[in-house]
Amino acid sequence: MRRHRRHQGNARSSQQSTQIPSLPDTSIAGVPTSKEMIAGATILAAVFYLASGVSQPLLMTAANLAGIADPRAQLYMLFYYAGPSMVGLGLRRRQDQHMVQGLDNQAKERYWPSYKAIVRACSVACLDILAQSINYAGNTLSGPTVFAIIYSSVTIWAALYSRILLGRELNVVQWVGMAIVFCGLSMTALHSINVGHSVFLGACLVLAGSSLHAMTYVISEKIMTVGDAADLISVRANCAVQGIVATIILALWQIAYTIPRYQELVAVPMAEAGSSYWDALLILGLIGAANLVHALSFFHTLAHFPGGAVSAGIMKGLQAVLVFFLTSLIFCGKSGGEEMCFTSLKFASLIVVVSGVLLYGLATEAKRRQVSISAIIGARGFKRIPNVDSGPECV
């Protein structure tokens, strides 16, 4: 009997020794492991995501100073959407409508969605064109500092719309965070009234645009997570479809409206600003490139960056702070008026808004962890609690 058991043990150990070994996490000294490479790429993607987000309002201000940011022409918005539309170049065509079923989320990101999903994404794209056109028209009037403060409230608007449209529950701390953000926005509006009518109008436009842009987040989440699996759209495809649709619509606008009024909307303002066509192409190209980098880095950050809603709140807050100080450094006293400069009231409103966003993010992350624990308990026979917090979104 002992000899038989010893024979079985030797056979089992021999069978295990013939199995293909898994790749080790560490190998040659000094050579980064796969985990270290992913971590390094994630940090780099987060840096690119932050840098491109900071550069966008600054580049829009540069376009305004160069005379190529007339809101009626929408020339800068054409380049703004042309960048992320290139995300669709790497997507593959489905052989049939159900071929993505059974694939993981990372594999699904490589394919175009169904025609039904594309139609849904097109409707979201039309709303996003309106939202971002209003946002950056407001940016040219109010200046990038006011824009950064108000635009950082997008996370809070998305939470509010998810409560209204998706029925998502919010706890007391999340509501307190939202209330703090709106107090900070009120401080910004008060400052804008004191500076001048155009700055106040620009602040109102950014507030409306941020709200509409947040609504596109919630609607995008719905078309990406609710419904038949074959008709859902991935984050990457959603961004590509929205970028392509917006580029086509804005290109048609250039043909129908801007080109017949080219002298009035583009040529004369450029001459008054002393800008050359090379200057204009450089600024517009940078706008498109910044938004493309913003979209591409978003995908990697979404998949690998830790912290969830807390990280998103920190990134939004840090972006607003950097825009605030860079605008004062680059533009204050050189162009525009007081809207380009550092003031104590604007800084106070920035601190209040960022604090509210971070408080909301902390409460959301704590709620997410509580739901994860409840899901584990539910798997053991107890009642499960529905999932909370927003899903992936296209920025």
C-alpha positions in Angstrom: 0.0 0.0 0.0 2.8 2.4 0.9 4.7 1.5 -2.2 1.5 2.2 -4.3 1.0 5.6 -2.7 4.7 6.4 -3.2 4.3 5.5 -6.9 1.3 7.8 -7.2 3.1 10.6 -5.5 6.1 10.2 -7.9 3.8 10.1 -10.9 2.0 13.3 -9.7 5.3 15.1 -9.1 6.5 14.0 -12.5 3.4 15.2 -14.2 3.7 18.6 -12.4 7.3 18.9 -13.5 6.4 18.4 -17.2 3.9 21.3 -17.1 4.9 24.6 -18.9 6.1 27.0 -16.2 4.3 30.4 -15.9 6.3 33.5 -16.8 8.1 34.8 -13.7 7.3 38.2 -12.4 11.0 39.0 -12.1 13.8 37.7 -14.2 17.0 39.5 -15.1 18.3 42.0 -12.5 17.8 45.6 -13.8 15.2 44.6 -16.4 11.7 45.9 -15.5 9.0 43.3 -15.0 5.6 43.3 -16.8 3.9 44.7 -13.8 6.5 47.5 -13.5 6.1 48.3 -17.2 2.3 48.6 -16.8 2.7 50.8 -13.7 5.2 53.0 -15.6 3.0 53.3 -18.6 0.0 54.1 -16.3 1.9 56.9 -14.6 3.0 58.2 -18.0 -0.6 58.0 -19.4 -1.8 59.9 -16.3 0.8 62.6 -16.9 -0.2 62.9 -20.6 -3.9 63.0 -19.6 -3.3 65.8 -17.1 -1.0 67.8 -19.4 -3.4 67.6 -22.4 -6.3 68.5 -20.2 -4.4 71.6 -18.9 -3.4 72.6 -22.3 -6.8 72.6 -23.9 -8.3 75.8 -22.3 -4.9 77.5 -22.7 -4.8 76.7 -26.4 -8.3 77.9 -26.8 -7.3 81.2 -25.3 -4.3 81.3 -27.7 -6.7 80.7 -30.6 -8.8 83.6 -29.4 -5.8 85.9 -29.2 -4.8 84.8 -32.7 -8.2 85.8 -34.1 -9.3 82.2 -35.1 -11.8 81.6 -32.3 -15.0 83.3 -33.5 -17.8 81.1 -32.0 -19.8 81.5 -35.2 -17.1 80.0 -37.3 -16.5 77.0 -35.0 -13.1 76.4 -36.8 -11.3 75.5 -33.6 -14.0 72.9 -32.7 -13.4 71.2 -36.1 -9.8 70.5 -35.1 -10.9 69.7 -31.5 -13.0 66.8 -32.6 -10.7 65.7 -35.5 -8.1 64.5 -33.0 -10.2 61.9 -31.1 -11.9 60.8 -34.3 -8.6 59.1 -35.2 -9.1 56.7 -32.3 -11.4 54.7 -34.7 -8.5 53.9 -37.1 -7.5 50.9 -35.0 -10.9 49.4 -34.6 -11.9 46.2 -36.5 -15.1 45.4 -38.3 -17.3 42.7 -36.8 -17.9 39.6 -38.9 -21.4 39.4 -37.3 -23.4 41.3 -34.7 -22.8 38.7 -32.0 -19.1 37.9 -32.4 -18.0 40.0 -29.4 -20.1 38.0 -27.0 -17.9 36.0 -24.6 -15.0 38.4 -25.1 -13.5 40.3 -22.2 -13.8 44.1 -22.0 -10.3 44.7 -23.3 -10.9 42.5 -26.4 -14.3 44.2 -27.1 -12.5 47.6 -27.3 -10.9 46.5 -30.6 -14.2 46.2 -32.5 -16.7 48.5 -34.0 -20.2 48.3 -32.3 -23.4 47.2 -33.9 -25.3 49.7 -36.1 -27.9 50.2 -33.4 -25.2 51.2 -30.9 -23.6 53.6 -33.5 -26.9 55.4 -34.0 -27.2 55.9 -30.2 -23.7 57.2 -30.1 -24.5 59.6 -32.9 -27.3 61.2 -30.9 -24.9 61.6 -27.9 -22.3 63.2 -30.3 -24.9 65.9 -31.3 -25.5 66.8 -27.7 -21.7 66.9 -27.0 -21.1 69.2 -29.9 -23.6 71.7 -28.4 -22.0 71.2 -24.9 -18.4 71.7 -25.9 -19.2 74.6 -28.3 -20.9 76.4 -25.5 -18.0 75.5 -23.1 -15.2 76.9 -25.3 -17.3 79.9 -26.4 -17.5 80.7 -22.7 -13.8 80.1 -22.3 -13.0 82.8 -24.8 -15.2 85.3 -22.8 -14.4 84.4 -19.3 -10.8 83.3 -19.6 -9.2 79.9 -18.8 -9.1 80.4 -15.0 -12.9 80.8 -14.6 -13.3 78.0 -17.2 -11.1 75.7 -15.1 -12.9 76.3 -11.9 -16.4 75.8 -13.3 -15.4 72.9 -15.6 -14.0 70.9 -12.7 -17.6 70.6 -11.6 -18.4 68.1 -14.4 -18.0 65.2 -12.0 -20.7 66.6 -9.7 -23.1 67.4 -12.6 -22.6 63.8 -13.8 -23.5 62.5 -10.3 -26.6 64.7 -10.2 -27.8 63.5 -13.7 -27.1 59.9 -12.8 -29.4 60.3 -9.8 -32.1 61.8 -12.1 -31.8 59.7 -15.2 -30.4 56.4 -13.8 -31.9 56.5 -10.3 -28.5 56.1 -8.7 -28.6 56.6 -4.9 -26.4 59.2 -3.3 -25.4 59.2 0.4 -25.3 62.2 2.7 -21.6 62.9 2.3 -21.9 62.8 -1.5 -24.7 65.4 -1.3 -22.5 67.5 1.0 -19.7 67.4 -1.5 -22.0 68.5 -4.3 -23.3 71.4 -2.1 -19.8 72.5 -1.5 -19.0 72.5 -5.2 -22.1 74.7 -6.0 -21.1 77.1 -3.2 -17.7 77.5 -4.9 -19.4 78.0 -8.3 -21.5 80.8 -6.7 -18.4 82.5 -5.6 -17.0 82.3 -9.1 -20.2 83.8 -10.5 -20.0 86.6 -8.0 -16.4 87.4 -9.0 -17.5 87.3 -12.7 -20.2 89.9 -12.1 -17.6 92.2 -10.5 -15.2 91.8 -13.4 -17.6 92.6 -16.2 -20.6 91.6 -18.3 -18.7 89.5 -20.9 -16.8 87.5 -18.2 -20.1 86.8 -16.4 -21.7 85.7 -19.7 -18.8 83.5 -20.3 -19.0 81.9 -16.9 -22.7 81.2 -17.4 -21.9 79.6 -20.8 -19.2 77.4 -19.2 -21.7 76.4 -16.4 -24.3 75.4 -19.0 -21.8 73.6 -21.2 -20.3 71.7 -18.2 -23.8 70.6 -17.2 -24.6 69.4 -20.8 -21.2 67.7 -21.1 -21.9 65.8 -17.9 -25.2 64.7 -19.3 -23.4 63.1 -22.2 -21.3 61.1 -19.7 -24.5 59.7 -18.1 -26.1 58.9 -21.5 -22.9 57.4 -22.7 -22.8 55.2 -19.6 -26.3 54.0 -20.4 -25.6 53.0 -24.0 -22.4 51.3 -22.8 -23.9 49.3 -19.9 -27.7 48.9 -20.3 -29.4 46.7 -22.9 -28.5 43.7 -25.0 -24.8 42.8 -24.9 -24.6 42.7 -28.7 -25.8 46.3 -28.9 -23.5 47.8 -26.2 -20.7 50.1 -27.3 -17.2 50.2 -25.8 -15.5 53.3 -24.5 -13.1 53.4 -27.4 -15.7 53.0 -30.0 -18.0 55.5 -28.3 -15.2 58.2 -28.4 -14.4 57.3 -32.1 -18.1 57.5 -33.2 -18.6 60.8 -31.4 -15.4 62.3 -32.8 -16.2 61.2 -36.4 -19.8 62.4 -36.2 -18.8 65.8 -34.7 -16.0 66.2 -37.3 -18.4 65.6 -40.2 -21.0 68.0 -38.8 -18.5 70.7 -38.2 -16.9 70.2 -41.6 -20.3 70.7 -43.2 -20.7 73.9 -41.0 -17.5 75.2 -42.4 -18.7 74.6 -46.0 -22.2 76.1 -45.4 -21.5 79.0 -43.1 -17.8 79.8 -42.4 -16.4 79.7 -45.9 -19.0 82.2 -47.4 -18.1 84.5 -44.4 -14.4 83.8 -44.3 -13.2 87.4 -44.5 -15.5 88.5 -41.7 -15.0 85.5 -39.4 -11.4 84.5 -40.0 -9.3 86.7 -42.3 -10.0 90.1 -40.8 -9.7 89.0 -37.1 -6.4 87.3 -37.9 -5.1 90.5 -39.6 -6.1 92.6 -36.6 -4.3 90.1 -34.3 -1.2 90.0 -36.5 -1.4 86.3 -36.9 -0.1 84.4 -39.9 -1.6 81.3 -41.4 1.3 79.2 -40.1 0.4 80.5 -36.6 -3.2 79.6 -37.0 -2.3 76.1 -38.3 0.1 75.5 -35.4 -2.5 76.4 -32.8 -5.3 74.5 -34.4 -3.1 71.5 -34.9 -2.0 71.6 -31.3 -5.7 71.7 -30.3 -6.4 68.6 -32.3 -3.3 66.8 -31.0 -4.0 67.7 -27.4 -7.5 66.3 -27.6 -6.2 63.1 -29.3 -3.6 62.6 -26.6 -6.4 63.3 -24.0 -8.6 60.6 -25.5 -5.8 58.0 -25.9 -4.3 58.5 -22.4 -7.9 58.3 -21.0 -8.3 54.6 -22.2 -5.1 53.5 -20.4 -5.8 55.5 -17.3 -9.4 54.2 -17.1 -8.2 50.6 -17.3 -5.1 50.7 -15.0 -5.0 53.8 -12.8 -5.9 53.0 -9.1 -8.3 54.9 -6.9 -11.5 55.1 -9.0 -13.5 58.2 -8.2 -10.9 59.6 -5.8 -8.3 59.6 -8.5 -10.7 61.2 -11.0 -11.4 64.0 -8.5 -7.7 64.6 -7.8 -7.0 64.7 -11.5 -9.8 67.2 -12.1 -8.7 69.3 -9.1 -5.0 69.3 -10.1 -6.0 70.2 -13.7 -7.9 73.2 -12.5 -5.1 74.4 -10.2 -2.5 74.1 -13.0 -4.7 76.0 -15.4 -5.3 78.6 -12.8 -1.6 79.3 -12.1 -0.4 78.9 -15.7 -2.9 81.4 -17.0 -1.8 84.0 -14.5 1.8 83.3 -15.4 1.4 83.3 -19.2 -1.4 85.8 -19.9 -1.8 88.1 -16.9 -0.7 91.7 -17.8 0.1 90.6 -21.3 -3.4 90.1 -22.8 -7.0 90.4 -21.8 -8.0 91.9 -18.5 -8.5 90.9 -14.9 -10.1 87.6 -15.9 -6.5 86.4 -16.8 -5.0 87.2 -13.5 -4.8 85.7 -10.0 -7.3 87.1 -7.5 -8.0 86.0 -3.9 -11.7 85.4 -4.6 -11.0 83.2 -7.6 -8.4 81.2 -5.6 -10.9 80.8 -2.7 -13.6 79.6 -5.1 -11.1 77.2 -6.7 -10.2 75.7 -3.3 -13.9 75.3 -2.4 -14.8 73.6 -5.7 -11.8 71.2 -5.6 -12.5 70.4 -2.0 -16.1 69.5 -2.8 -15.0 67.3 -5.8 -12.5 65.5 -3.6 -15.1 65.0 -0.8 -17.5 63.5 -3.3 -14.8 61.3 -4.7 -13.9 59.9 -1.3 -17.5 59.2 -0.4 -18.0 57.5 -3.7 -15.0 55.3 -3.3 -16.0 54.3 0.2 -19.5 53.5 -1.1 -18.0 51.4 -3.9 -15.9 49.4 -1.4 -19.0 48.8 0.7 -20.9 47.5 -2.3 -18.0 45.2 -3.1 -18.2 43.7 0.4 -21.9 43.4 0.1 -21.6 41.6 -3.2 -19.2 39.1 -1.5 -21.7 38.5 1.3 -24.5 38.2 -1.3 -22.5 35.5 -3.1 -22.8 33.5 0.2 -26.5 33.6 0.2 -27.4 37.1 1.5 -29.2 39.8 -0.4 -27.0 41.6 -2.9 -26.9 45.4 -3.1 -27.1 47.0 -6.6 -23.9 48.5 -8.0 -23.3 52.2 -7.7 -21.1 54.9 -9.1 -20.7 55.9 -12.7 -19.2 53.7 -15.3 -16.6 54.5 -18.0 -17.0 57.8 -19.8 -15.5 59.5 -22.8 -13.8 62.8 -22.1 
